[in-house]
């Protein structure tokens, strides 16, 4: 009945997290590098007009 439908919905919601976690892991190095680069440019005043 309704419990089965909710269980299936919960399972599919949990399965949607898997590609997101893979993406986070694969992009974590890129994000760290770009953040470090941005902070260095900000500190050097490259964004001041």
Buried (B, 14 or more C-beta within 10 A) or exposed (E): EEEEEEEEEEEEEEEEEEEEEEEEEEEEEEEEEEEEEEEEEEEEEEEEE
